[in-house]
Amino acid sequence: MTPSNRSAVEKRLFTVTQIAEMTSLSEATIRRAIRDEKLKAHYFGDAVRISIEDLDAYLIASRR
């Protein structure tokens, strides 16, 4: 595996439930942010996943 492929494979994706637990926000809040296109999500069929990088971007943009 080349280094460029390794970074793509190692990129971890989290469920809405996991993101809600990590941020102490409700699942509804996370889903609303996705729906409103404030939080980028990746779709695999019916499964919704969020990368840590996308979560960081959302949290930084949400700061007051």
MMTF fields as JSON, N, C-alpha, C and O atoms, coordinates in Angstrom:
{
  "mmtfVersion": "1.0.0",
  "mmtfProducer": "UNKNOWN",
  "numBonds": 255,
  "numAtoms": 256,
  "numGroups": 64,
  "numChains": 1,
  "numModels": 1,
  "chainsPerModel": [1],
  "groupsPerChain": [64],
  "chainIdList": ["A"],
  "bondAtomList": [4, 2, 8, 6, 12, 10, 16, 14, 20, 18, 24, 22, 28, 26, 32, 30, 36, 34, 40, 38, 44, 42, 48, 46, 52, 50, 56, 54, 60, 58, 64, 62, 68, 66, 72, 70, 76, 74, 80, 78, 84, 82, 88, 86, 92, 90, 96, 94, 100, 98, 104, 102, 108, 106, 112, 110, 116, 114, 120, 118, 124, 122, 128, 126, 132, 130, 136, 134, 140, 138, 144, 142, 148, 146, 152, 150, 156, 154, 160, 158, 164, 162, 168, 166, 172, 170, 176, 174, 180, 178, 184, 182, 188, 186, 192, 190, 196, 194, 200, 198, 204, 202, 208, 206, 212, 210, 216, 214, 220, 218, 224, 222, 228, 226, 232, 230, 236, 234, 240, 238, 244, 242, 248, 246, 252, 250],
  "bondOrderList": [1, 1, 1, 1, 1, 1, 1, 1, 1, 1, 1, 1, 1, 1, 1, 1, 1, 1, 1, 1, 1, 1, 1, 1, 1, 1, 1, 1, 1, 1, 1, 1, 1, 1, 1, 1, 1, 1, 1, 1, 1, 1, 1, 1, 1, 1, 1, 1, 1, 1, 1, 1, 1, 1, 1, 1, 1, 1, 1, 1, 1, 1, 1],
  "groupList": [{"groupName": "MET", "atomNameList": ["N", "CA", "C", "O"], "elementList": ["N", "C", "C", "O"], "formalChargeList": [0, 0, 0, 0], "bondAtomList": [1, 0, 2, 1, 3, 2], "bondOrderList": [1, 1, 2], "singleLetterCode": "M", "chemCompType": "L-PEPTIDE LINKING"}, {"groupName": "THR", "atomNameList": ["N", "CA", "C", "O"], "elementList": ["N", "C", "C", "O"], "formalChargeList": [0, 0, 0, 0], "bondAtomList": [1, 0, 2, 1, 3, 2], "bondOrderList": [1, 1, 2], "singleLetterCode": "T", "chemCompType": "L-PEPTIDE LINKING"}, {"groupName": "PRO", "atomNameList": ["N", "CA", "C", "O"], "elementList": ["N", "C", "C", "O"], "formalChargeList": [0, 0, 0, 0], "bondAtomList": [1, 0, 2, 1, 3, 2], "bondOrderList": [1, 1, 2], "singleLetterCode": "P", "chemCompType": "L-PEPTIDE LINKING"}, {"groupName": "SER", "atomNameList": ["N", "CA", "C", "O"], "elementList": ["N", "C", "C", "O"], "formalChargeList": [0, 0, 0, 0], "bondAtomList": [1, 0, 2, 1, 3, 2], "bondOrderList": [1, 1, 2], "singleLetterCode": "S", "chemCompType": "L-PEPTIDE LINKING"}, {"groupName": "ASN", "atomNameList": ["N", "CA", "C", "O"], "elementList": ["N", "C", "C", "O"], "formalChargeList": [0, 0, 0, 0], "bondAtomList": [1, 0, 2, 1, 3, 2], "bondOrderList": [1, 1, 2], "singleLetterCode": "N", "chemCompType": "L-PEPTIDE LINKING"}, {"groupName": "ARG", "atomNameList": ["N", "CA", "C", "O"], "elementList": ["N", "C", "C", "O"], "formalChargeList": [0, 0, 0, 0], "bondAtomList": [1, 0, 2, 1, 3, 2], "bondOrderList": [1, 1, 2], "singleLetterCode": "R", "chemCompType": "L-PEPTIDE LINKING"}, {"groupName": "ALA", "atomNameList": ["N", "CA", "C", "O"], "elementList": ["N", "C", "C", "O"], "formalChargeList": [0, 0, 0, 0], "bondAtomList": [1, 0, 2, 1, 3, 2], "bondOrderList": [1, 1, 2], "singleLetterCode": "A", "chemCompType": "L-PEPTIDE LINKING"}, {"groupName": "VAL", "atomNameList": ["N", "CA", "C", "O"], "elementList": ["N", "C", "C", "O"], "formalChargeList": [0, 0, 0, 0], "bondAtomList": [1, 0, 2, 1, 3, 2], "bondOrderList": [1, 1, 2], "singleLetterCode": "V", "chemCompType": "L-PEPTIDE LINKING"}, {"groupName": "GLU", "atomNameList": ["N", "CA", "C", "O"], "elementList": ["N", "C", "C", "O"], "formalChargeList": [0, 0, 0, 0], "bondAtomList": [1, 0, 2, 1, 3, 2], "bondOrderList": [1, 1, 2], "singleLetterCode": "E", "chemCompType": "L-PEPTIDE LINKING"}, {"groupName": "LYS", "atomNameList": ["N", "CA", "C", "O"], "elementList": ["N", "C", "C", "O"], "formalChargeList": [0, 0, 0, 0], "bondAtomList": [1, 0, 2, 1, 3, 2], "bondOrderList": [1, 1, 2], "singleLetterCode": "K", "chemCompType": "L-PEPTIDE LINKING"}, {"groupName": "LEU", "atomNameList": ["N", "CA", "C", "O"], "elementList": ["N", "C", "C", "O"], "formalChargeList": [0, 0, 0, 0], "bondAtomList": [1, 0, 2, 1, 3, 2], "bondOrderList": [1, 1, 2], "singleLetterCode": "L", "chemCompType": "L-PEPTIDE LINKING"}, {"groupName": "PHE", "atomNameList": ["N", "CA", "C", "O"], "elementList": ["N", "C", "C", "O"], "formalChargeList": [0, 0, 0, 0], "bondAtomList": [1, 0, 2, 1, 3, 2], "bondOrderList": [1, 1, 2], "singleLetterCode": "F", "chemCompType": "L-PEPTIDE LINKING"}, {"groupName": "GLN", "atomNameList": ["N", "CA", "C", "O"], "elementList": ["N", "C", "C", "O"], "formalChargeList": [0, 0, 0, 0], "bondAtomList": [1, 0, 2, 1, 3, 2], "bondOrderList": [1, 1, 2], "singleLetterCode": "Q", "chemCompType": "L-PEPTIDE LINKING"}, {"groupName": "ILE", "atomNameList": ["N", "CA", "C", "O"], "elementList": ["N", "C", "C", "O"], "formalChargeList": [0, 0, 0, 0], "bondAtomList": [1, 0, 2, 1, 3, 2], "bondOrderList": [1, 1, 2], "singleLetterCode": "I", "chemCompType": "L-PEPTIDE LINKING"}, {"groupName": "ASP", "atomNameList": ["N", "CA", "C", "O"], "elementList": ["N", "C", "C", "O"], "formalChargeList": [0, 0, 0, 0], "bondAtomList": [1, 0, 2, 1, 3, 2], "bondOrderList": [1, 1, 2], "singleLetterCode": "D", "chemCompType": "L-PEPTIDE LINKING"}, {"groupName": "HIS", "atomNameList": ["N", "CA", "C", "O"], "elementList": ["N", "C", "C", "O"], "formalChargeList": [0, 0, 0, 0], "bondAtomList": [1, 0, 2, 1, 3, 2], "bondOrderList": [1, 1, 2], "singleLetterCode": "H", "chemCompType": "L-PEPTIDE LINKING"}, {"groupName": "TYR", "atomNameList": ["N", "CA", "C", "O"], "elementList": ["N", "C", "C", "O"], "formalChargeList": [0, 0, 0, 0], "bondAtomList": [1, 0, 2, 1, 3, 2], "bondOrderList": [1, 1, 2], "singleLetterCode": "Y", "chemCompType": "L-PEPTIDE LINKING"}, {"groupName": "GLY", "atomNameList": ["N", "CA", "C", "O"], "elementList": ["N", "C", "C", "O"], "formalChargeList": [0, 0, 0, 0], "bondAtomList": [1, 0, 2, 1, 3, 2], "bondOrderList": [1, 1, 2], "singleLetterCode": "G", "chemCompType": "PEPTIDE LINKING"}],
  "groupTypeList": [0, 1, 2, 3, 4, 5, 3, 6, 7, 8, 9, 5, 10, 11, 1, 7, 1, 12, 13, 6, 8, 0, 1, 3, 10, 3, 8, 6, 1, 13, 5, 5, 6, 13, 5, 14, 8, 9, 10, 9, 6, 15, 16, 11, 17, 14, 6, 7, 5, 13, 3, 13, 8, 14, 10, 14, 6, 16, 10, 13, 6, 3, 5, 5],
  "groupIdList": [1, 2, 3, 4, 5, 6, 7, 8, 9, 10, 11, 12, 13, 14, 15, 16, 17, 18, 19, 20, 21, 22, 23, 24, 25, 26, 27, 28, 29, 30, 31, 32, 33, 34, 35, 36, 37, 38, 39, 40, 41, 42, 43, 44, 45, 46, 47, 48, 49, 50, 51, 52, 53, 54, 55, 56, 57, 58, 59, 60, 61, 62, 63, 64],
  "secStructList": [7, 7, 2, 2, 2, 2, 2, 2, 2, 2, 7, 7, 3, 3, 7, 2, 2, 2, 2, 2, 2, 2, 2, 6, 7, 7, 2, 2, 2, 2, 2, 2, 2, 2, 2, 6, 6, 1, 1, 7, 7, 3, 3, 3, 6, 6, 3, 3, 3, 3, 3, 2, 2, 2, 2, 2, 2, 2, 2, 2, 2, 2, 7, 7],
  "xCoordList": [0.852, 0.0, 0.896, 1.837, 0.6, 1.407, 0.978, -0.133, 1.835, 1.462, 0.185, -0.603, -0.034, -1.25, -2.497, -3.532, -2.419, -3.55, -3.779, -4.92, -2.7, -2.81, -3.629, -4.471, -3.402, -4.138, -5.631, -6.449, -5.99, -7.408, -8.031, -9.176, -7.29, -7.81, -7.914, -8.86, -6.966, -6.944, -7.954, -8.21, -8.521, -9.489, -10.704, -11.375, -10.971, -12.06, -13.343, -13.333, -14.43, -15.749, -16.587, -16.495, -17.405, -18.2, -19.682, -20.087, -20.482, -21.938, -22.473, -21.767, -23.719, -24.382, -24.403, -24.158, -24.689, -24.716, -23.354, -23.273, -22.291, -20.95, -20.592, -20.012, -20.933, -20.645, -21.442, -20.917, -22.693, -23.521, -22.898, -22.841, -22.439, -21.81, -20.502, -20.217, -19.707, -18.413, -18.578, -17.735, -19.654, -19.842, -20.848, -21.022, -21.511, -22.589, -23.741, -24.437, -23.926, -25.075, -26.059, -25.684, -27.303, -28.287, -28.125, -27.578, -28.611, -28.597, -29.421, -29.075, -30.499, -31.341, -30.555, -30.709, -29.727, -28.909, -27.902, -27.693, -27.287, -26.323, -27.034, -26.54, -28.179, -28.929, -29.411, -29.428, -29.798, -30.226, -29.063, -29.237, -27.886, -26.703, -26.376, -25.977, -26.545, -26.324, -27.375, -27.044, -28.627, -29.724, -29.555, -29.823, -29.107, -28.914, -27.581, -27.222, -26.851, -25.554, -24.501, -23.607, -24.619, -23.607, -22.537, -21.404, -22.901, -21.997, -22.008, -23.048, -20.848, -20.734, -20.843, -20.266, -21.584, -21.755, -21.493, -21.628, -21.117, -20.87, -21.952, -22.259, -22.525, -23.623, -23.179, -22.585, -23.476, -23.217, -24.543, -24.838, -25.332, -26.691, -27.482, -27.567, -28.055, -28.802, -27.907, -28.349, -26.663, -25.744, -25.176, -24.784, -25.14, -24.589, -23.338, -23.371, -22.236, -20.982, -20.375, -20.561, -19.644, -19.03, -17.557, -17.208, -16.701, -15.27, -14.94, -15.663, -13.848, -13.424, -13.04, -13.235, -12.501, -12.143, -13.386, -13.372, -14.454, -15.702, -16.34, -16.924, -16.23, -16.735, -15.962, -16.564, -14.636, -13.812, -14.217, -14.351, -14.409, -14.807, -16.149, -16.33, -17.085, -18.408, -18.293, -18.9, -17.523, -17.383, -16.695, -17.078, -15.697, -15.014, -15.969, -16.014, -16.728, -17.686, -18.821, -19.428, -19.118, -20.235, -19.852, -20.719, -18.568, -18.139, -18.712, -18.902, -18.984, -19.502, -18.439, -18.673],
  "yCoordList": [-1.175, 0.0, 1.236, 1.33, 2.167, 3.39, 4.352, 4.234, 5.308, 6.274, 7.042, 7.319, 7.393, 8.142, 7.293, 7.807, 6.003, 5.1, 4.852, 4.724, 4.784, 4.506, 5.598, 5.28, 6.863, 7.93, 7.845, 8.147, 7.438, 7.299, 6.139, 6.23, 5.056, 3.891, 4.174, 3.723, 4.91, 5.171, 6.232, 6.384, 6.956, 8.0, 7.347, 6.515, 7.726, 7.104, 7.889, 9.119, 7.193, 7.803, 7.375, 6.237, 8.299, 8.071, 8.149, 8.834, 7.449, 7.509, 8.779, 9.46, 9.084, 10.234, 10.047, 10.997, 8.85, 8.567, 8.816, 9.431, 8.35, 8.553, 10.039, 10.501, 10.778, 12.227, 12.918, 13.798, 12.535, 13.129, 12.873, 13.779, 11.666, 11.338, 12.095, 12.564, 12.216, 12.905, 14.39, 14.987, 14.996, 16.443, 16.842, 18.03, 15.867, 16.127, 16.907, 17.667, 16.706, 17.27, 16.134, 14.962, 16.48, 15.44, 14.945, 15.639, 13.735, 13.202, 14.1, 14.281, 14.658, 15.553, 16.792, 17.257, 17.315, 18.483, 18.132, 18.913, 16.965, 16.533, 16.324, 16.755, 15.67, 15.437, 16.755, 16.898, 17.707, 19.023, 19.745, 20.359, 19.671, 20.307, 19.677, 20.372, 18.37, 17.684, 18.134, 18.483, 18.126, 18.526, 19.954, 20.25, 20.844, 22.259, 22.512, 23.657, 21.437, 21.478, 22.284, 22.88, 22.294, 22.919, 21.902, 22.271, 20.626, 19.53, 18.558, 18.002, 18.364, 17.468, 16.019, 15.636, 15.23, 13.818, 12.986, 13.462, 11.741, 10.788, 9.723, 9.228, 9.377, 8.415, 7.125, 7.136, 6.01, 4.681, 3.93, 3.271, 4.037, 3.505, 4.328, 5.55, 3.675, 4.381, 4.839, 5.583, 4.399, 4.74, 6.142, 6.524, 6.895, 8.252, 8.23, 7.744, 8.756, 8.798, 10.189, 10.889, 10.581, 11.908, 11.726, 10.967, 12.427, 12.356, 13.341, 14.311, 13.073, 13.943, 15.317, 16.332, 15.347, 16.624, 17.472, 18.684, 16.837, 17.557, 18.016, 19.098, 17.204, 17.606, 18.819, 19.77, 18.795, 19.931, 21.208, 22.265, 21.112, 22.281, 22.831, 24.045, 21.936, 22.349, 23.047, 24.096, 22.469, 23.051, 24.411, 25.32, 24.567, 25.852, 26.9, 28.034, 26.515, 27.45, 27.807, 28.868, 26.928, 27.151, 27.984, 28.382, 28.246, 29.04, 30.443, 31.005, 30.997, 32.37, 33.293, 34.496],
  "zCoordList": [0.0, 0.0, 0.0, 0.788, -0.877, -0.949, 0.146, 0.662, 0.514, 1.569, 1.255, 2.159, -0.02, -0.357, -0.165, 0.26, -0.471, -0.25, 1.231, 1.676, 1.989, 3.417, 4.118, 4.958, 3.795, 4.476, 4.186, 5.055, 2.981, 2.641, 3.405, 3.847, 3.563, 4.275, 5.764, 6.41, 6.32, 7.752, 8.181, 9.375, 7.247, 7.588, 8.234, 7.623, 9.447, 10.218, 10.026, 10.045, 9.844, 9.722, 10.915, 11.376, 11.412, 12.611, 12.289, 11.35, 13.068, 12.917, 13.561, 14.305, 13.267, 13.89, 15.407, 16.151, 15.861, 17.302, 17.938, 19.001, 17.306, 17.845, 17.904, 18.887, 16.864, 16.842, 17.937, 18.619, 18.115, 19.165, 20.539, 21.371, 20.775, 22.057, 22.255, 23.357, 21.197, 21.291, 21.575, 22.244, 21.077, 21.194, 22.266, 22.535, 22.882, 23.847, 23.215, 23.888, 21.924, 21.222, 20.951, 20.976, 20.696, 20.404, 18.972, 18.115, 18.732, 17.374, 16.457, 15.289, 16.976, 16.175, 15.734, 14.605, 16.612, 16.273, 15.175, 14.247, 15.283, 14.269, 12.935, 11.892, 12.965, 11.72, 11.104, 9.882, 11.938, 11.445, 10.767, 9.714, 11.369, 10.78, 9.422, 8.488, 9.324, 8.045, 7.037, 5.904, 7.446, 6.555, 6.057, 4.892, 6.952, 6.605, 5.909, 5.637, 5.622, 4.935, 5.695, 5.094, 7.007, 7.857, 8.251, 8.562, 8.236, 8.555, 7.382, 7.029, 6.792, 5.646, 6.113, 7.131, 5.362, 5.681, 4.437, 3.31, 4.662, 3.588, 3.68, 4.765, 2.54, 2.505, 1.84, 0.761, 2.5, 1.975, 2.053, 3.05, 0.996, 1.038, 2.044, 1.917, 3.033, 4.075, 5.226, 6.101, 5.223, 6.312, 6.117, 5.014, 7.205, 7.199, 8.069, 9.2, 7.54, 8.278, 8.175, 7.18, 9.22, 9.3, 9.639, 10.543, 8.91, 9.203, 10.326, 10.555, 11.011, 12.099, 11.55, 12.219, 10.344, 9.719, 9.454, 9.669, 8.989, 8.737, 10.048, 10.11, 11.083, 12.393, 12.906, 13.404, 12.787, 13.225, 12.488, 13.104, 11.179, 10.385, 10.856, 10.957, 11.142, 11.629, 12.991, 13.207, 13.895, 15.233, 15.182, 15.92, 14.333, 14.201, 13.628, 14.106, 12.606, 11.997, 12.935, 12.797, 13.897, 14.822, 16.04, 16.818, 16.208, 17.367, 17.3, 16.221, 18.473, 18.531, 19.008, 19.127]
}
